Amino acid sequence: MLNVYLNHMEVRFSLYQLLNMYFPFEIIQFNQEKDYDYKFLIQGENISIYYKNKLELENKIENNFSEEFKKIVFNYLKKNTKKELPWGILSGIRPTKQIHKLMKLNLSKEETISIFEEKFLTSHEKAILCYETAIAEKEIVNKEENKISIYIGIPFCPTRCSYCSFTSNPISKCKKIINPYLESLFMEIEAISKFVTENNLKIQCVYIGGGTPTSLNDEDFHSLMTKVFNYFVKNRNVEEFNVECGRPDSITLNKLNSMKEFFVNRISINPQTMNDDTLKKIGRKHNTEDIIENFNKARQLGFDNINMDLIIGLPGENISYVEKTIQEIKKLDPDSITIHGMSIKRASKLHEDLLNKKFKVEEQNNLNQMFELTRILAKELEMKPYYLYRQKNMVGNMENLGYAKIGKEGIYNIQIIEEKQTIIALGADAVTKIVYLDEDRIDRVANLKDVREYIKRIDEKINEKLVRLQLLQNHSKI
C-alpha cells in the first residue's frame, strides 16, 4: 500500500493518475496520518513534496495550476524512482487526438512535435510516433455523416486467457445456448440491415469480433458468414470485411474456405507470443507450430491481408522471449502487426496471480527495450504506424500500436479509435457508438453483457437501438 498525505483535494485525481503510472499495482491511500510514503503540501502556488526522509522540493507555479502540478510531480517521481515513462503525463486512451488538435493550428511538423513534448513531457520518440500515426489516420478517418461500420460480436472462446476481462464464455460450457444466441443475433442483423437500407446508409467496414468467432463449429460459422454477407456485404461495396480469427486452435480449413467464399478481405491470426511455455502459462491450448501452420494455410488460400497481434509484458517473458517472437514473426511476414502492452485488468486471472505474487512485472527499462524491438521489427517488415490507443493498468505505461504495410491498414481500427464514425454493434456486450459529426458528440447504446439476458431481451434492445439511431437520421435531415 502507498500512503499519501494531501491537503489540497482539488488535485487528488491528477495526483492519483500520476502515482498509478509509477506504481501501477499498488493500493494508493490518501490520508492525513503521519506514516506516509509521499507527502504533498500545497499552499497557493507553492508545492512542497516530501519523500520519507522529507527531502523538500518547492516550485513556483505561474500558469495552469493543474497542468504544472502534474509536471512537477512527474519530474519528481521520475528522479526518485529512476523510471523512464515515455508518455510523460499524458493520460487518456487516444493520444493522437491531441495531435489532431494541434494540426488545426497549421503548425509545422517540428512545431507540433515540440509543443506536444513540452505540454505532456513525452519522449521525443513518442511525440514523433504520435504525429506519424495521426498523419496516417487523417487520410482514413471518417468525414461523412451517412457512412457507417458494423460490428458483430461472438462472445465465445475455446478457453479463457488469463489476461482476459471481456465477456467471453468457454464454448465447451455453452453448447446449449449457442443456437439461441445465433438466432437472436440473426434477428438483430435483419433489423439493423433493414434500417441501413431504408436510410440509404453506406457500410464501410464489417468487423466480426469477440471473443473468438472461429470458436463456433464449422456449420455454425458458415451460417454466421452467410447471414452477415447477405445482409451487410452483398451489393454494398464494403471496403473492409474483417474477421478476428484470433486463436489459431480455433481455425479450420473449412472456416478459412467459408471466409474466402464470402469475400472476407482481412483476417487476424493472433499468436500474442511465439513461446510455447508462455502460451501454456496464459491458458492457451495451441503452440507455435499451430500458429505457423494456420498462417501458411491462409496464405495458400489467397488471404493477402493478415494481421497478427503480439503482447509485450506477458508473465515470465523477458527480452530474450520477445526476440524469439520477433524472429518467428519476421519469417511469416504478415501484412500488419498490432503490438499490445500487457494490460492487467482487475477482473482477470492475471491480476489475481499478480496479487498472489505468482509472477512479477518486468522492469520498466527492459519493457522500453522490448517495445523498441517491435518498432525495429515493423521497420524491417516495411510497415508504418497507422493507429494507436492506450489503456489503464498497462505494464510500462505504454501503448497499443498498429503497424501496416502501405494499403493494408485496418480501416475499422481507425474508425473505432477516432470515434468519428457511427458504428452499429450487434451481439452480447456490444456497444453501439452513434456519432453526431457536426456536434462532435457520441451517443452510446449498450447491449446486455450476459448472453442469456441478451437472448431473453433481444426485442427490447433492438427497439431501443433503432429509436436512438433514428434520432441521428432525424438530426441529419434538419
Legacy VTK file of the C-alpha trace (Angstrom):
# vtk DataFile Version 3.0
C-alpha trace
ASCII
DATASET POLYDATA
POINTS 478 float
0.000 0.000 0.000
1.163 3.515 -0.848
0.237 6.100 1.795
-0.129 9.659 0.577
-0.804 12.799 2.601
-2.545 15.539 0.628
-4.010 18.785 1.934
-5.267 20.113 -1.408
-8.030 17.829 -2.614
-8.595 19.628 -5.915
-5.613 17.815 -7.422
-6.329 14.439 -5.878
-7.408 12.816 -9.152
-4.410 14.179 -11.074
-2.093 13.004 -8.323
-3.701 9.566 -8.271
-3.196 9.210 -12.038
0.492 10.055 -11.762
1.138 7.775 -8.799
-0.725 4.964 -10.552
1.594 5.329 -13.550
4.677 4.888 -11.403
3.168 2.345 -9.000
0.504 0.656 -11.181
-0.242 -2.314 -8.935
-0.074 -0.626 -5.556
-3.114 0.302 -3.500
-2.963 4.099 -3.189
-4.447 5.505 0.000
-4.940 9.207 0.693
-4.939 10.055 4.382
-3.763 12.514 6.964
-1.661 10.171 9.062
1.999 10.875 9.728
3.103 7.456 8.493
3.307 8.173 4.796
5.426 7.337 1.758
4.704 10.598 -0.030
3.575 13.944 1.307
2.223 16.779 -0.823
1.680 20.175 0.781
0.064 22.742 -1.489
-0.418 26.356 -0.439
-1.482 28.784 -3.118
1.035 28.405 -5.897
3.683 26.639 -3.813
4.123 22.868 -3.749
6.264 21.055 -1.216
6.932 17.370 -1.834
8.322 15.097 0.877
9.556 11.562 0.333
10.094 9.558 3.551
13.276 11.362 4.588
11.416 14.629 3.967
13.613 15.978 1.208
11.752 19.105 0.165
11.138 20.419 -3.326
9.398 23.776 -3.788
8.233 25.194 -7.070
6.576 28.425 -8.057
3.712 27.928 -10.493
2.704 30.839 -12.702
0.485 29.260 -15.372
-2.098 26.477 -15.342
-2.066 25.088 -11.805
-3.209 21.525 -12.510
-1.005 21.055 -15.579
2.099 22.491 -13.912
1.386 20.443 -10.791
1.401 17.272 -12.898
4.726 18.217 -14.452
6.351 18.891 -11.101
5.133 15.642 -9.566
6.053 13.657 -12.693
9.609 15.016 -12.733
9.950 14.380 -9.020
8.794 10.751 -9.307
10.958 10.212 -12.376
14.027 11.406 -10.478
13.365 9.373 -7.338
12.174 6.126 -8.946
14.644 6.174 -11.866
11.800 5.020 -14.127
11.580 6.398 -17.662
7.909 6.638 -18.680
7.990 7.730 -22.341
4.408 9.025 -22.454
5.024 11.596 -19.734
1.936 12.995 -18.025
-0.335 12.164 -20.951
-3.448 10.294 -19.821
-6.463 9.135 -21.814
-6.644 6.368 -24.367
-6.369 8.399 -27.607
-3.103 10.396 -27.700
-3.458 11.174 -31.415
-6.467 13.382 -30.652
-4.048 15.857 -29.066
-2.006 15.922 -32.279
-5.155 16.427 -34.367
-5.995 19.484 -32.207
-2.528 20.952 -32.777
-2.786 20.291 -36.522
-5.760 22.657 -36.697
-3.348 25.492 -35.764
-1.464 24.968 -39.062
1.854 24.446 -37.307
4.859 22.781 -38.903
5.709 19.190 -38.045
8.620 20.353 -35.886
6.480 22.912 -34.039
3.694 20.390 -33.427
6.076 17.787 -32.026
7.876 20.354 -29.878
4.641 21.672 -28.324
3.410 18.114 -27.732
6.646 17.204 -25.916
6.613 20.363 -23.818
2.940 20.078 -22.894
2.966 16.393 -21.917
6.669 15.702 -21.144
6.681 12.798 -23.594
9.876 11.443 -25.066
10.863 12.771 -28.479
10.350 9.278 -29.929
6.754 9.016 -28.658
5.943 12.514 -29.915
7.161 11.579 -33.407
5.279 8.259 -33.243
2.062 10.041 -32.274
2.485 12.591 -35.067
3.191 9.959 -37.738
0.203 7.897 -36.598
-2.079 10.932 -36.647
-0.983 11.734 -40.221
-1.818 8.149 -41.293
-5.206 8.317 -39.569
-6.080 11.681 -41.071
-6.314 10.202 -44.557
-8.685 7.418 -43.490
-10.751 8.767 -40.589
-14.427 9.197 -41.483
-15.805 12.564 -42.658
-19.260 11.512 -43.940
-22.401 11.503 -41.801
-24.107 8.665 -43.694
-21.098 6.307 -43.788
-21.102 3.709 -41.004
-19.451 0.469 -39.946
-20.935 -2.707 -38.474
-19.518 -4.736 -35.571
-20.765 -8.257 -34.805
-19.702 -9.878 -31.530
-19.366 -13.611 -30.867
-18.781 -13.880 -27.096
-17.331 -17.405 -27.057
-13.728 -18.637 -26.903
-12.038 -22.058 -26.849
-10.746 -21.210 -23.344
-10.407 -18.028 -21.315
-6.946 -16.434 -21.417
-5.538 -15.405 -18.048
-5.311 -11.726 -19.058
-8.866 -11.518 -20.411
-11.586 -9.434 -18.732
-14.048 -9.301 -21.649
-17.402 -11.013 -21.763
-16.131 -14.291 -23.172
-17.512 -17.712 -22.439
-15.623 -21.024 -22.861
-17.574 -22.573 -25.704
-17.423 -26.117 -24.309
-19.647 -24.966 -21.414
-22.071 -23.018 -23.595
-23.232 -25.559 -26.172
-26.894 -25.276 -25.187
-27.045 -21.517 -25.737
-25.085 -21.211 -28.983
-28.069 -21.766 -31.284
-30.408 -19.487 -29.273
-27.657 -16.866 -29.280
-27.197 -17.064 -33.047
-30.959 -16.916 -33.588
-31.142 -13.715 -31.524
-28.104 -12.274 -33.268
-29.664 -13.031 -36.667
-32.811 -11.172 -35.591
-30.683 -8.166 -34.743
-28.781 -8.436 -38.044
-32.018 -8.465 -40.047
-33.493 -5.493 -38.167
-30.360 -3.348 -38.494
-29.900 -4.296 -42.150
-33.427 -3.094 -42.877
-32.717 0.204 -41.087
-29.470 0.690 -43.037
-31.235 0.075 -46.363
-34.234 2.298 -45.609
-31.970 5.196 -44.635
-29.540 4.778 -47.561
-26.529 4.386 -45.279
-23.163 3.312 -46.696
-21.366 0.490 -44.903
-17.611 0.994 -44.982
-16.466 -1.877 -42.742
-17.946 -5.075 -41.358
-15.989 -6.497 -38.437
-16.733 -9.836 -36.784
-15.020 -9.997 -33.396
-15.493 -11.365 -29.926
-14.470 -13.463 -28.100
-13.324 -15.699 -30.902
-15.772 -16.009 -33.851
-13.929 -19.081 -35.143
-14.646 -20.922 -31.877
-18.034 -21.782 -33.439
-18.123 -25.150 -35.182
-17.752 -25.215 -38.973
-21.508 -25.389 -39.632
-22.460 -22.564 -37.273
-19.602 -20.431 -38.538
-20.756 -20.899 -42.136
-24.309 -19.930 -41.124
-22.959 -16.784 -39.468
-20.908 -15.858 -42.531
-23.886 -16.466 -44.836
-26.144 -14.212 -42.786
-23.598 -11.402 -42.395
-22.687 -11.465 -46.091
-26.278 -11.459 -47.348
-27.444 -8.663 -45.043
-24.415 -6.377 -44.737
-21.904 -7.088 -47.518
-23.625 -8.253 -50.703
-24.102 -5.441 -53.254
-22.972 -2.775 -50.749
-19.385 -2.012 -51.898
-17.991 -2.669 -48.414
-14.319 -1.627 -48.274
-13.243 -3.942 -45.451
-14.761 -7.248 -44.345
-12.714 -8.338 -41.357
-12.860 -11.496 -39.220
-10.974 -11.785 -35.951
-9.873 -15.411 -36.175
-7.796 -14.848 -33.083
-6.935 -18.189 -31.588
-5.054 -20.479 -34.013
-6.509 -23.560 -32.279
-9.992 -22.495 -33.461
-9.128 -22.136 -37.152
-10.035 -24.933 -39.572
-9.676 -25.271 -43.316
-13.484 -25.207 -43.648
-13.669 -21.880 -41.815
-10.931 -20.380 -43.952
-12.820 -21.557 -47.056
-16.045 -20.024 -45.704
-14.293 -16.688 -45.325
-12.958 -16.871 -48.865
-16.411 -17.827 -50.154
-17.925 -14.688 -48.658
-15.119 -12.320 -49.711
-13.535 -11.611 -46.328
-10.546 -9.414 -47.220
-8.803 -9.028 -43.855
-8.245 -11.541 -41.049
-6.325 -11.631 -37.775
-4.382 -14.670 -36.581
-3.118 -13.727 -33.138
-0.210 -15.587 -31.556
0.437 -12.981 -28.786
3.805 -14.735 -28.321
5.835 -17.377 -30.127
6.998 -19.062 -26.916
5.213 -22.305 -26.031
5.806 -22.082 -22.274
4.173 -18.629 -22.168
1.205 -19.817 -24.245
0.615 -22.570 -21.704
1.013 -20.151 -18.809
-1.649 -17.755 -20.112
-4.177 -20.548 -20.747
-3.876 -21.087 -24.494
-4.240 -24.606 -25.909
-2.130 -24.169 -29.028
1.582 -23.963 -29.736
3.784 -22.025 -32.122
3.565 -24.751 -34.782
-0.228 -24.328 -34.872
0.258 -20.599 -35.473
2.700 -21.147 -38.324
0.579 -23.897 -39.898
-2.643 -21.871 -39.914
-0.923 -18.730 -41.139
0.522 -20.665 -44.078
-2.871 -22.247 -44.842
-4.430 -18.798 -45.031
-1.689 -17.575 -47.352
-2.101 -20.604 -49.616
-5.826 -19.870 -49.901
-5.048 -16.360 -51.098
-5.529 -14.200 -47.985
-3.292 -11.221 -48.700
-4.151 -9.040 -45.697
-3.328 -10.907 -42.475
-2.807 -9.147 -39.153
-1.010 -10.674 -36.167
-1.344 -9.435 -32.568
1.589 -9.551 -30.144
1.610 -8.724 -26.430
4.565 -7.168 -24.617
4.869 -7.802 -20.879
3.348 -11.291 -20.670
4.113 -13.111 -17.386
7.606 -14.543 -17.283
8.703 -13.012 -20.574
11.967 -11.062 -20.773
13.855 -9.557 -23.692
15.058 -12.950 -24.987
11.430 -14.158 -25.256
10.462 -11.100 -27.289
13.500 -11.587 -29.526
12.368 -15.154 -30.291
8.828 -13.986 -31.079
10.157 -11.305 -33.402
12.383 -13.767 -35.266
9.417 -16.077 -35.940
7.038 -13.263 -36.977
9.648 -11.893 -39.354
9.754 -15.262 -41.151
5.972 -15.270 -41.601
5.940 -11.692 -42.955
2.334 -10.678 -42.102
0.720 -7.616 -43.687
0.189 -5.839 -40.384
1.030 -6.343 -36.735
-0.628 -4.935 -33.659
1.597 -4.518 -30.606
-0.282 -4.562 -27.308
1.168 -3.594 -23.974
0.010 -6.111 -21.381
-2.973 -4.566 -19.617
-3.719 -6.184 -16.273
-7.462 -5.812 -15.707
-8.866 -6.267 -12.219
-11.399 -8.817 -13.494
-8.701 -11.042 -14.995
-6.970 -14.093 -13.526
-3.659 -12.405 -14.279
-4.473 -9.635 -11.786
-5.140 -12.262 -9.138
-1.844 -14.000 -9.979
-0.026 -10.691 -9.643
-1.509 -10.028 -6.208
-0.564 -13.555 -5.141
2.975 -12.932 -6.437
2.832 -15.830 -8.919
4.647 -13.546 -11.336
6.136 -10.070 -11.341
6.105 -7.345 -13.932
9.325 -6.846 -15.912
11.458 -3.806 -15.058
10.499 -0.560 -16.807
13.759 -0.112 -18.708
13.522 -3.703 -20.007
9.947 -3.069 -21.148
11.148 0.016 -23.005
13.709 -2.147 -24.824
11.071 -4.763 -25.673
8.838 -2.148 -27.286
11.819 -0.799 -29.174
12.418 -4.290 -30.617
8.866 -4.306 -32.016
9.440 -0.916 -33.633
12.530 -2.330 -35.350
10.505 -5.389 -36.443
7.887 -3.156 -38.067
10.568 -1.187 -39.889
12.199 -4.389 -41.192
8.792 -5.593 -42.422
8.352 -2.225 -44.195
5.379 -1.249 -42.022
4.385 2.155 -40.694
2.251 3.075 -37.635
-1.380 3.791 -38.509
-3.412 3.606 -35.283
-2.687 3.943 -31.600
-4.517 3.779 -28.307
-3.692 3.316 -24.652
-5.292 1.505 -21.707
-5.316 1.747 -17.958
-3.138 -0.597 -15.909
-0.825 -1.277 -18.834
2.598 -2.556 -17.853
5.225 0.046 -18.583
2.567 2.736 -19.171
2.980 2.138 -22.906
0.549 1.817 -25.831
-1.250 -0.455 -28.250
0.037 0.289 -31.714
-0.942 -0.901 -35.178
1.703 -1.127 -37.901
0.835 -1.945 -41.514
2.317 -2.163 -44.947
1.077 0.529 -47.327
-2.533 -0.174 -48.309
-3.009 -2.818 -45.597
-4.151 -0.544 -42.784
-7.136 -1.743 -40.748
-9.801 0.830 -41.626
-12.172 -0.308 -38.869
-9.429 0.067 -36.257
-9.020 3.746 -37.097
-12.768 4.425 -37.099
-13.360 2.760 -33.722
-10.459 4.601 -32.067
-11.005 8.062 -33.540
-14.795 7.960 -32.899
-15.738 9.955 -35.996
-17.988 7.291 -37.494
-21.203 5.679 -36.270
-20.504 2.025 -35.541
-23.568 -0.147 -35.052
-22.621 -3.030 -32.778
-24.579 -6.283 -32.611
-24.364 -9.154 -30.147
-23.962 -9.577 -26.383
-21.904 -6.828 -24.702
-21.574 -4.909 -27.987
-21.709 -1.114 -27.639
-23.078 0.982 -30.496
-21.494 4.427 -30.932
-23.783 6.920 -32.648
-21.677 9.861 -33.825
-23.067 13.359 -34.354
-20.265 14.722 -36.536
-21.444 18.336 -36.583
-21.638 18.434 -32.770
-18.595 16.248 -32.071
-20.886 14.198 -29.816
-21.326 10.453 -29.238
-24.444 8.628 -28.073
-23.751 5.088 -26.792
-26.234 2.216 -26.776
-25.044 -0.920 -24.991
-26.375 -4.422 -25.479
-26.645 -6.650 -22.431
-23.409 -8.359 -21.357
-24.889 -11.634 -20.172
-25.604 -13.947 -23.118
-28.785 -15.376 -21.593
-30.150 -11.913 -20.804
-29.258 -10.783 -24.329
-31.306 -13.689 -25.736
-34.217 -13.047 -23.383
-34.471 -9.302 -24.072
-33.414 -9.135 -27.707
-36.637 -7.472 -28.963
-36.377 -4.738 -26.327
-32.726 -3.979 -27.125
-33.299 -3.941 -30.901
-36.113 -1.414 -30.483
-34.032 0.776 -28.183
-31.181 0.827 -30.703
-33.469 1.632 -33.634
-35.051 4.546 -31.767
-31.645 6.054 -30.946
-30.345 5.526 -34.480
-33.443 7.183 -35.911
-32.746 10.276 -33.800
-29.445 10.674 -35.672
-31.219 10.358 -39.019
-33.781 12.982 -37.985
-30.970 15.260 -36.831
-29.145 14.870 -40.153
-32.235 15.984 -42.085
-32.594 19.252 -40.143
LINES 1 479
478 0 1 2 3 4 5 6 7 8 9 10 11 12 13 14 15 16 17 18 19 20 21 22 23 24 25 26 27 28 29 30 31 32 33 34 35 36 37 38 39 40 41 42 43 44 45 46 47 48 49 50 51 52 53 54 55 56 57 58 59 60 61 62 63 64 65 66 67 68 69 70 71 72 73 74 75 76 77 78 79 80 81 82 83 84 85 86 87 88 89 90 91 92 93 94 95 96 97 98 99 100 101 102 103 104 105 106 107 108 109 110 111 112 113 114 115 116 117 118 119 120 121 122 123 124 125 126 127 128 129 130 131 132 133 134 135 136 137 138 139 140 141 142 143 144 145 146 147 148 149 150 151 152 153 154 155 156 157 158 159 160 161 162 163 164 165 166 167 168 169 170 171 172 173 174 175 176 177 178 179 180 181 182 183 184 185 186 187 188 189 190 191 192 193 194 195 196 197 198 199 200 201 202 203 204 205 206 207 208 209 210 211 212 213 214 215 216 217 218 219 220 221 222 223 224 225 226 227 228 229 230 231 232 233 234 235 236 237 238 239 240 241 242 243 244 245 246 247 248 249 250 251 252 253 254 255 256 257 258 259 260 261 262 263 264 265 266 267 268 269 270 271 272 273 274 275 276 277 278 279 280 281 282 283 284 285 286 287 288 289 290 291 292 293 294 295 296 297 298 299 300 301 302 303 304 305 306 307 308 309 310 311 312 313 314 315 316 317 318 319 320 321 322 323 324 325 326 327 328 329 330 331 332 333 334 335 336 337 338 339 340 341 342 343 344 345 346 347 348 349 350 351 352 353 354 355 356 357 358 359 360 361 362 363 364 365 366 367 368 369 370 371 372 373 374 375 376 377 378 379 380 381 382 383 384 385 386 387 388 389 390 391 392 393 394 395 396 397 398 399 400 401 402 403 404 405 406 407 408 409 410 411 412 413 414 415 416 417 418 419 420 421 422 423 424 425 426 427 428 429 430 431 432 433 434 435 436 437 438 439 440 441 442 443 444 445 446 447 448 449 450 451 452 453 454 455 456 457 458 459 460 461 462 463 464 465 466 467 468 469 470 471 472 473 474 475 476 477
